[in-house]
């Protein structure tokens, strides 16, 4: 009863706790926070730590910090890699979005990858509870992505969504408000970035960081050949001579670097399609496949996947925000929240 009373004075929150970015929505107000999932920690001479920065400010420090400061990404491959730092980050975002302290605790729904283990789910929930949540619900990413993409998830029709985030790619077949079939693979944006780092190192003897690799992916990355390939200049350290150099790199190079990762996503999609019940398969042939997440913005990815699975593939409107919007909509509609989210 006391918690219900608190609810009258509390703004509930929806959190898309992503490997690359964390988005927080306040019920009835929309997205209030959209920042990188990065925390900068400063250590004193006694080994004690304190938060120096969170979000974009912390990301700007990556690769540039002195020895007593570490810029940490506590989420890796869609799961919590550093429980303590994740809790710090969630607490920071909750307080920033909620704009209240003390006993006015919010109810929170958090989007999680489909492939999380029970232990990993528990870790996510505990982090939010320790950060001040009154209740914590979890909703699986493919469902949130489908809702955010405007797919009528409650209808008795089969729909297929592919969400390519920072740490995981989530593929889900949805019908009647539930996940009929789903697959989660830890190949997504971060994997692309690391592949680019390795490719540039191997083929150009150039050492670059993940942040530069991400910039290359966004600026000239493509899944299919272009009529006119894009080029850009990249700067880094020559691993043989140790000198700082600049080279010209093309979209063809980036495509070659991401080739294996793209194939893994395509193969996972084919596996899901092969396992889809015939009745729903017919719906998917008619409705096509919807792409969400930051990975959906890679040039030509829709055509690349369409050519492989021989089905129409569409990019959702505002794919970067689809999961966050879907999580927020589940929070706005209490009946949908009770149907789709669950407590461990």
Secondary structure, DSSP 4 states (H G I P E B T S, - for coil): -HHHHHHTT---EEEEE-SSEEEEEETTTEEEEEEES-EEEEE-TTS-EEEEEETHHHHTTTT---TTEEEE--EETTEES-HHHHHHHHHHHHHHHH---TT-PPEEEEEE-TT--HHHHHHHHHHHHHTT-SEEEEEEHHHHHHHHTT--TTSSS-EEEEEE-SS-EEEEEEETTEEEEEEEES-SHHHHHHHHHHHHHHHH-EE--HHHHHHHHHHH-BSS--SS--EEEEEEEETTT--EEEEEEEHHHHHHHHHHHHHHHHHHHHHHHHHS-HHHHHHHHHH-EEEESGGGGSBTHHHHHHHHHTS-EEEPTTGGGHHHHHHHHHHHSHHHHHHH-B--
